[in-house]
């Protein structure tokens, strides 16, 4: 039996176990790994310098994405935070999704105008839900979307260990989410999309964090905590690889060679 079972029907999704939640403390060690491997990460692919906007997770701010953005800058990108303070999950309408005034499309518009290039969007946890919805509303300004542990694909929105906190700070009940909205948010935005997930996620059920696979979507599994995804060296290498693709030349992540032992696919039952 696989230690972490493979993808199964959404109706059976449960929130992560107390053990996985307790293991989230390993994100501190992952940060240590980031600092130790930063010189090695400088061998990761470099890109063309196009702008990248990073959206933070629930209850965090641009400070939490600073290590990630420093890495992106080292790879030659013009990296930006979302510029909206702490992410409390406010502004989300549980019947229609994320309206424009809740995500400030002006940030994206100004960045694209400044650089004269489409921007790539990276979203961590709840920030990935925002990033996908922004790309859905303005695909003409977005090159690709990459999410990290973002629970956008679930018929059980309550499969999370932060439900009470989310409802307290956002002012919304997860039970208010309509089936129609779930189906809308589940659909990939009309740009290439990569979903990074971890079967050892202690915050959000990993099954809620994966894309329906198609010619322009992919899922990449890593060994990581949820709270350490933004500085986990394995994740950063994926980001460098995905962002380095030429505009209009997107292709799925190559798992050949040693990477087959590091990164999993959705159907890899025995991989953990």
Secondary structure, 3 states (H helix, E strand, C coil): CCCCCCCCCHHHCCCCCHHHHHHHHHHHHHHHHHHHHHHHHCCCCCCCCCEEEEECCCCCCCCCCHHHHHHHHHCCCEEEECCCCCCCCCCEECCCEECHHHHCHHHHHHHHHHHCCCEEEEEECHHHHHHHHHHHHCHHHEEEEEEECCCCCCCCCCCECCHHHHHHHHCCCHHHCCHHHHHHHHCCCCCEEEEEECCCCCCECHHHHCCCCCCCEEEEECCCCCCCCCCCHHHHHHHHHHHCCCCCCCCCCCCCCCHHHHCECCCCCCCC
